[in-house]
Amino acid sequence: MRTNPNIIVTGTPGVGKSSHCEVLARDHGLRHISINEVVKERECHAGWDDELKSWIVDEDKAGTPTLLLDSLEEEVQDGGCLIDWHACDLFPKSWIDLVIVIRCNSTTLYDRLVARGYSGQKLEENMDAEIMEVLLAEAREAYDQEIIVELQSDTADDIDSNIERIDTWVENWKKDHADAND
């Protein structure tokens, strides 16, 4: 039985996923798994998209999601993982204890993405995804409602408040599962 939860932190690029994960990993000794890094380092992709300037992990392309999941399975089974990615629905329900969907005000997100150098189609697709709540909808379709939390991340105060809320959830999860293991 796991002694630490596995948490997906998902949302449109630029909403603050990595910022949340870095603090949570430090505070709780959890492993921050940036899927973008895993895809690149473990070559779990179907190539590079020059237009979007990103690695292609396409569920419709044979092998790439399987490769990604296979590369993570052992470490996720031990628990204590913060899975940081802009999608969540390919991870098996049995792996995940909490799904955090980070959201951001459109104006703030636009400014963050432009500051990262996003433009054209990449900027438009990411803005549309946030406005249309695509990642929240994916989470709701893939996981039980009681493990999904939607959090706003427009300001540093929002992040601090979110971290406090997640800290409480992690501590309660540990207590509940310690009792179950006794």
Buried (B, 14 or more C-beta within 10 A) or exposed (E): EBEBBBBBBBBBBBBBBBBBBBBBBEEBEBBBBBBBEBBBEEEBBBEEEEEBEBBEBBEEEEEBBEBBBEBBEEBBEEBBBBBBBBBBBBBEEEBBBBBBBBBBBEEBBBEBBEEEEBEEEBBEBBBEBBEEBBBBEBBBEBBEEEBBBBBBBBEEEBBEBBBEEBBEBBEEBBEEBEEEEE
